[in-house]
Amino acid sequence: MRDREEELPERLETDAERRRRRAQFLRDLAEARELRDRVQPRRAKTARMRHAMRMRTFRW
């Protein structure tokens, strides 16, 4: 029981680090998408259309 209490602060720190890394990854991913959209507008438009079609045909 004491071991669990000692591990808890380390785990919380690890979760915070994981969330920080994930947020950074998602920011980088969004930046890469924006760059790709600027460099290849036709391909980006096609990808947007495909995504819209997937979302329209998705069933909850």
Secondary structure, DSSP 8 states (H G I E B T S, - for coil): -HHHHHHHHHHHHHHHHHHHHHHHHHHHHHHHHHHHHHH-HHHHHHHHHHHHHHHHH---
